[in-house]
Amino acid sequence: MSKRAKIRLTTYICAAILTTAAYAFVSHSRLADYRLTARHSSQLSFQEMVGAVDGMSKALEKSLYATDGSMCSSVCAQIYAGSQAAQATMATLPFSTQELERISGFVGLVGDYAYTLCREASVNGFTDEQRQNLAAMAETADAFARTLRSLQTNLNDGVIRMDSRERQLANVGIDSELTKLSAELKSAEDQFPEAARLVYDGKYSYEEDKQYQAVSEEQTRRTAAEFLHVSPDQLRLEYEYEGGGRRCYSLDSRSICTDAMGVESMTDSRLVSEAKLDTGAAEQIAADFLTNVGFENMQLSESSQHGAVAAMCFVCTQEETACLDSCINIAVALDDGSIYAFDATGMRTAGESLQWTVTKEEAEQKLPAGLSLQESRKVTCKSPGGSSVPCYELKCSDEKGREVKLYINAVTGLQQEIIIM
């Protein structure tokens, strides 16, 4: 190799080294900036969480002194807003909060309880029992808020450190001698009291664990086989729930679950490639199928097509009432008309008779301005807590031509729900 070639090669190598070093320096600087930004962002999220919990705590304390309905309703709205903000900020922390079950459960319960009370309290204020429940929540929330403020002070003073989203080697040398915020919150979780078992008409209301009625494996197998029109020995038992009342079986691409009341659900995982039937034919197939398996007085409520599968919802009817809170979801494959899915978990058991103190004419008089009434009917709706509410469904159209469904509570005469299609 000539001297000139050696000089040129050396120059290229030096240039490459300098370029790589410059790139590494810039990348390291950017990484440091990103890490600093992420840390500040995480600290801001925790700061907002502290503020949200503190706001929720103060709103709970206000409930102890609220007497008139409008103030009680306003306080409930503030409690709910604080709970929602706390849950949102907890989700943005740089570590998993799945282990913080008691803390998350308490924050969710507080918000749901306040949301449920909001409408009721606007009329008569809080009952003594409700006020006692809110007082207990206020005490727990105040203690939790104090804990968070203390952690925030320690975080700002450098006594504890914020967790990093980076893992393993990226965390080496980053204040490894300090306790992480996640560990401190886990310690607070261990000391956190269990959530109260409140019975109210909300989604977090306490309910006793469902006890399945004992039934033999032979009987549930026979029930599943009759539903699928196959021999019982063709089914394979997949799993059995504790108590011996609910079992799930499989056959080719189908899975079916049964209990003492009959078939609970069935799904088919096969690929439906081409639609050869229309939705009208599928609806008739589904209606005939429900009649054949013993479900009478069912009415089609909703129907839609998803690719080559038609999905429908059938509701129970009792005399003139459509029970929207008691339904069966069923899907039909449009290639061969077979039942593709069946779900009867939405069927409610018979309960106490409902009272209808508001007439249909009185309900129709509640129609707001701007809506044109198309038709009305008696229905039952499901409350947030799962109970049945007698209502009148007013099917209307607005000035823009959209369909609006207005539900009037048949006991109180107040609006229960509004759905804009």
RAJOWO-V461378 format. One line per field, one symbol per residue. phi: phi as a letter, one per 30 degrees, with the letter a starting at -180 (. if undefined). psi: psi as a letter, one per 40 degrees, with the letter a starting at -180 (. if undefined). burial: # if it has 24 or more other ideal C-beta (glycine too) atoms within 12 Angstrom, else .. A space follows every 50 residues. Layout:
phi=???
psi=???
burial=???
This chain:
phi=.ddddddddddddddddddddddddddddddddddddddddddddddddd ddddddddddddddcdcddddddddddddddddddddddddcddadcddd dddddddddedddddddeddddcciddddddddddddddddddddddddd dddddddidbbddcddbhddcdichddcddddddddddddcdddddddca cbdcddbdedcdddbddddddddddddchbdedddcdcabddjicbbbbb ahccbbcbbddkdcabbbcddccbccccddddddddddddddcjcchcbd cbaacbicbccbbccdbbhcccddcbbbcbbbdddbiddcabbcdddcdd bddcccccdddddddddddjccdcabadbcccdedjddbdbcccdbbcdc iddbccccddccicdcabbcd
psi=hidddddddddddddddddddddddddddddddddddddddddddddddd ddddddddddddddehdiddddddddddddddddddddddeeifihedef ddddddddddddddddeddddedeaiiddddddddddddddddddddddd ddddddeediihiieiibddehegfeeiiiddddddddddehiiiighhi gieeihiihhhhhhiidddddddddddefiideeihhdihiheeehihii hbeihhhiadeahdihiheihhdhheiiddddddddddddddeehifihh dihihgbfhhhihhiihhbehhgeegihhiihhedeeihdihheeehiih aiiihgehidddddeehiiehhhdiiihihihideeihhhihhhhiiaee eihhhhhhheddeihdihhh.
burial=.....................................##..##.###### #######.######.#.....##.#############.##..###.#..# .####################...##...##.##.###.##.###.##.. ##..#....#####...............###.###.##..#..##.#.# ##.#..........#....######.##......#.#...#...###### #..######.########...#....#.#..##.###.##..#.#..### ###....#########.#..##############..########.###.. ...#.#.#.#..##.##...#.#..#########..##########.... ...#######.##.###....
